[in-house]
Amino acid sequence: MNLSDYSPGLASIPLWHFKVEGKLWVDKQDFGWINVDGQVTQSFSMGLFVARVQHGSHIILEETCVGDAVWVPKCLGVRASTRILFLKNFDMNRILTYSDYRPAADSPYSVSK
């Protein structure tokens, strides 16, 4: 497993204009993301002016390999503060867990083919 730090200069995507910094753990064998731990360093808008994600919002993503270098979410934690349409503040503190993944039988998206 490799551990990499990322900073606003590296994680900024010009189309989205948001700033995040944190740590990214990557599997050495197939380069899947094992863990992501990021924090918003500069507030940014989503959907023009529909919502604004505030500085200090935090996300943690854990993924697991289900075979053949296919990585799927295991746990997603989000602690975020947003302002919606300049009118309402919304605070979110959620942990989502995922489990019991099964291969899709004979579908175009099946990883077992």
Stockholm file with secondary structure:
# STOCKHOLM 1.0

chainA/1-113         MNLSDYSPGLASIPLWHFKVEGKLWVDKQDFGWINVDGQVTQSFSMGLFVARVQHGSHIILEETCVGDAVWVPKCLGVRASTRILFLKNFDMNRILTYSDYRPAADSPYSVSK
#=GR chainA/1-113 SS CEEEEECHHHHCCTTTCCEEEEEEEECTTTCCEEEEEEEEEECEEETTTTEEECTTCEEEEEEEECSTTCEEEEEEEEEEEEEETTTEEEEEEEEEECCCCCCCTTCTTCSCC
#=GC SS_cons         CEEEEECHHHHCCTTTCCEEEEEEEECTTTCCEEEEEEEEEECEEETTTTEEECTTCEEEEEEEECSTTCEEEEEEEEEEEEEETTTEEEEEEEEEECCCCCCCTTCTTCSCC
//
